[in-house]
Amino acid sequence: MATLNGWQRLWLLASILWAVMLLPLSGILQGGDQLVQGVLPAVRLWILPVTGVYGLGLGLAWVRRGFQVEAK
């Protein structure tokens, strides 16, 4: 955890909060047959936005580094 920068920590916190919000909505906490049916859509609803936001952040950081002027 010590090697994460501020943006990565924010992304991690948002990812955890997003997962906690999706659990009750997907029916995973209710168990039974809904457990099997609710896991895959919940994982998709969690992983797609999370990876998209992280990828967007990496892309923006890459572009920002490209515009920085190197001090020599």
Helices and strands as residue ranges (DSSP letters): H 6-26, G 28-30, H 33-67
